[in-house]
Amino acid sequence: MDFGYQRGCLLLTGAIFLLLLLLLQVPLSSSYNVNSSSSNGGSLRGRELLQCNLFKGKWVVDNSYPLYAASSCPYIDSGFDCLKHGRSDTQYLKYAWQPDSCSLPRFNGLDLLRKWRGKKVMFVGDSLSENQWQSLACLLHASSPKSKTTFQSRDSLTSLTFQDYGVTIYLYRTTYLVDIVRENIGRVLKLDSIQAGGAWKGMDVLVFNSWHWWTHTGHLQPWDYVQYGSTILKDMNRLDAYYKGMTTWARWVDLNVDPSKTKVFFQGISPSHNQNKSTYDSRNTFGNRGKEWGSSSRNCYGERQPIQGSTYPAGLPVAQGVLNKVLLSVKKPVQLLDITTLSQLRKDAHPSSYGGGSGIDCSHWCLPGLPDTWNQLLYASFT
């Protein structure tokens, strides 16, 4: 064989070998599976493992928590400030969420303020959105306590601006996302109308939430009739109503969101740990909620520890299946903050009898507390 030909082959082989070595030394980028239920969600970029599901894991004790003191945050609603109302057990403040196959980035408020510099972030939904908004306000305030801020609250809209960074976080309160309109027959829940959506436009980040109020009946129900198209009813199956209303929201996203300018999230179903006869139950059973986690209690009262492990004995709420179906229909990218199971495990994290009222609150969450983890997961999507 010709020597020149042999030399050329050796050089080519050596070049290929060196190229392979270089490729093997380049770290592979990881992606976190944000939307475990919808193919339309984006993915988080991490540095640890491929396809890490941030939402599957367990609660572990971490004595470096909480990340702020309730007494130093001016944005906590009294009903969420459990320490203020006499809660003496503080172990609920000392839990961190640990995914099974990766590390969840620790919340870094300064980093998030820098990443969001000049941007507008809006939470849209009911009091569970307020729970998360107040948590984020406290986390950012603790990270930059000397930053000049402007706080405004009027009607349905609340805003907090961190002036040094040009970052504004908004809360738009709406119980159903779709409209309630007062007409001659009374208050009408319109499942195919979102007139209020004009206030949601122009945001850089949108975090939606809705389910809590869809179950309310009796004096807690803020509407008299429900309408879809030309059909007006006194009531209807609440899961069907939720599906129709969220489908209207999905159409709004497809028509009004520019993915190159706005990142959209949907907060998963925030669970309750109570038995409440003023709440609609699609299975027509008002059983003992404690049976869901193997207890004889009727609700979260007296609960002091999370459920061990990574699964909730009763499984996911039926509304989560409805939400998943809707998210699959959205054409624009929507990331699911899949907080449902990890929140179900925290039967100890509700205000319970420490919300300042006369009842037992097993629907909302103490601050500091569980919503801080929701925002840690939100932060992870920007790392």
N, C-alpha and C positions, 0 to 999 in steps of 0.2 A: 504493500500500500504506500502511496506517495507520502513522504514525511510532512510536506506542507499541509496535506489534507488531515493527517493525524493531529498536527499541532492546532489546526483550526477547530477540530472536534473537541480537543482538550480545553481550549480556551472557552468555547461555548458551554461545555459542561461546567467548567469552573464558574462562569458568570451566572448560570442558572442556580448553582449551589449557593453562591453568595447572596443572590436575590432572595432565595428561600430563607436563609438565615436572617436577613434583614426583616422579612415579613414576620417571622416568628418572634422577633424582638419587639414588634409594635404592639402595644396593648390593645386588645379588642374592646370596642365601646360596648357598654352594657345598656340594656333597656329594661325599665321597670314596667310591668304590665299594669297600667292604670285602670283601664276599662275592662274588668274581668267579665262583663256581661254584654258589652256592645262592641262590634267591630269598627264602629265609627270613632271611638276614643283614640286620643293620641297616646304616646308612650313617653315615660320619663327616662332621661339619660342619666345613668349612674356610672360608677367606676368599679363596681364589685362583681356582680354576677349577671349573666344573661337571663332575661325573663323572670325577674324577681317580682313576686306578687306582694306588694307592700301591705295588703289588707288581710293577709292570712298569717297569723302569728299568735302571740300570747302576751299577757300583761305580766311584767316583772317589776320587782321593787327597785326603785332608783332614788336614793336619798338626796340626789342633787335637785330633785323636783320639790316644789313647783318652780316655774320659771319667773314668777312675779308674786308679789304680795297683794292680796285683795285690798289691804288698807292703803296701799300706795297708788292704786289705779282709780282715777276719777270717773271711769266710764262703765262701771259695773252696776247694773240694776239691782236694787235692794233684794229682789226675789231670787237672784242668783248668788248672792253673797252669804253663803251658808255659815261661815265663821262669824259674821256679824250677828247672826241670829242664834248663836249659841252652840253650833256643832262643835263638840269637844274632841271627837275622834278625828285625827288628822291623817290617818294612814291612806285615805282615799287620794290624798295629794301626792303620794309618793310612788305612783305607778307610771311606768313608761311602756309604750307599745313596742314590742320586739317582733318584727317579721321573722318567719321561719328560716329564710334562706339569704338574708342580707341585713345590713344595718340601715335603719331609717336615719337620714341626716338630722342632726340636732337642729332645732329651730334657731336661726340666726337673724334677728330682726334688722340689724344694720345692713347685713348682706341683702335682705329682701327690700329694704328701703332704697338701696342703691340700684338694685335690679329694676325696681318699679319707678325710678326717678322720672318725674314728669307725667306719671300715668294716673288713670282713674280706675278704681276697683269698686264694683258694686255687688252687694249681697241682696238678692231679691227673694222674698218669701215671708214666712210667718215668724213667730217668736223663737223658733229653732234657728232661723237665720240671724235673729237678733242675738241669740246665745253665742253663735260663732263670731258675729261681728264684734261684740264686746270683748270676746277673748282675743281676737286679733288686735283690737285697739289697745288692750292692756299689754300684749306681747311686744308690740311696736313701741309703746310708751316706755316700757321697762328697758328696752334696748337703746333708746335715745331720749332719756328723761329730760334733757335740757333743750330739746328741739322745740322751736316755736310752733304752736298748734292753733288751729281755728276750729271750733266746734259749733255746729249749727243743727237745729232740729225744728222742723216745721211740718205739720200734718203727717204725711206718709214718709217723708224723706229726712234722713239724718246724715250728716257728713262730718268727717274729721280730717283735717288737712295738716300734714307735717310739712310746714312751710320750707324748712331747710332742704327738703328733697322734692318738693312739688308733688307729693303723693297725697291723693285724697281717697279715703275709703268711705263708701256710701252704704247706707242701709235703706232699702225701699221696702216698706212693710205692705204686704199683700197676702191675704190668707190663702187664696186659691190660684194665684197668677191670672186666671180668667176673671171677668168682671162680675160685680154685683151692682145691679142698677135698680133704683127705686122707681117703680111705676105705679099706675093706679091700683093694680091688684096687690101691691106690696113689694117686698124686696125680692128681686129675681136674680138667681145665679145663672149667668149666661155662659154655657159651656163652650160656645164657639166664638167668643168675643174677647179681645185683649186691647181695650182702648188705652189702658195705662202704659202700654209698652213704649210709648214715645219717650218716657223718662229714662228708659233703659238703654237708649241708643247713645253712641259716642263713647262707650266705655272701652277700656283696654282689657279688662277682665270682668266677667260676669259669673256669679255663683248663685244658681237657682236652687230653690227648695220648695216642696209642697207635698203634704200628706196629712199632717197633724189635724187640720180643721175639717178634712173631708169626712171624718168619723163622728163629728159632733151632732147631737140631736137635742131636742127640747130647748130649754132656755139658752143653751150655748150655741145653738145653730143660728147664724146671722142672716139667713135667707128664708123666705116663705115659699118660693116656688123655684123650680129648676127648669131651664129652657135649653133645648138644642134644636137649632133650625126653627121650624114653626111649631114644634111640639112643646107644650108647657105642662109640667106635671107637678103634683104636690110633693112628690118624692120619687126616688128611684134607687136601684142598687148602687151603693156608694163606690164600689170598685168599677162599675160601668161608667159612672159619672167621672171618676178620677181618670179613667182611660180617655174619655172624650175630651176632658179639660186639658190633659197633658198632651194629647194629640194636637190640640189647638196651639199650645205652647211650642210644640215641635215645628209646626208650620210657621210660627212667628220667627223662630230661630232661622229657619231656612230662607225666609223672605228678608230678614233684616240684619243678619250678622255677616260681616266680611271677615273670614278667618285670617286674612293677612293683617288685620288690625285688632281683632278681638278674640280672646281666648275664653271659651265657655266651659263651665263646669256645672254638674248637677250634684248637689249634696244628696247622698243616698238616704234611705228612709231612717230617720232617727227613731229608735224604739221607745216604747213606754213599758214600765214594769208595774202596772197597776190594773185593778179590776174596777171599772167605772161604768155604772149603768146608764149614764147619760151619753155614752159613746156607742155608736153603731158597731155591730159585730156581724160580719157577713155570714157567719156560721150560726147566728142566733144563739150563741152560748155566752154566758157571762160567768165563766168558770173561775176557779181560783188561780190567779196569775202565777202565784208562787210554785204551782205544780210544773210550770215551764222549766224551772231549774231545781226541782226536787225539794221544794219547801212547802210548809203548811201555811205560810203567810199569804195574805191577800194582795200584798203590794210590796214596794221597796222599803217600807218602814222597818228600821232596825238593821238593815243590811249593811255590813261593814267590810266585805271583801268581794273582789271580782269572782266570777266563775273561772275555775282553773281550766287550762287547756285552750284549744282554739276553736271549739264548736259549741254552739248554743243548743241545748237539748231539744228545744221545740222547733228548731229550724228557722228559716227566714219568714218574715211576715208576708202574707199573700200580696200586699201592695208592691213588694219588691219585684215580683214577677210582672206586674202590670207596668211598672216603671221600665224594667228591662226591655219589654216589648216596644214601648214608646221610643226608647233610646235607639233601638235597632232601626227605627223608621226615619230618624233624623239624617238628612243628607250632609249637613255641615258637621264639622268635628265637634263633638261634645265629650268631655272627659267625665267619667263617673267617679266621684269621691266615694268609694264604696265603704262607707263608715258603719254600715248596718250591723254586721256580726261583731265587730270589735266593740261597738257600743252596747249591743245586747249583753255582752259579757260583764259590763260595768253596772250591775244592779245596785252597787254601793255608791254610785256617783251622782245620784239625784239629790235635789234639795230636801225631799221627804218632808219632815216636819220643821225644817230649818230654812224655809223660804219666806218667813215673815207673815204668812197668811194663816188662816184657821184650818186649812186642809192639809192633805198629804200630796205633795207634788212629786210624782214619779214619771213625769214627761220631760221636764227641763233638766238642766245639769248645773251643778255647782261651778262657780268660778272662784279661783283657778280650778281646773279640772279637765274633764273629758274633751270639751271643745278645743282646748289647747292642742290636743293630738290631732283633731280634724285640721287645724291650721298648720300643724307640722307636716301633715300629708300634703296640704295645699302648697306649702313652701317647697317640698321635695320636687314638685312638678316644675319649679323654676330653677332648680340647681343643675 
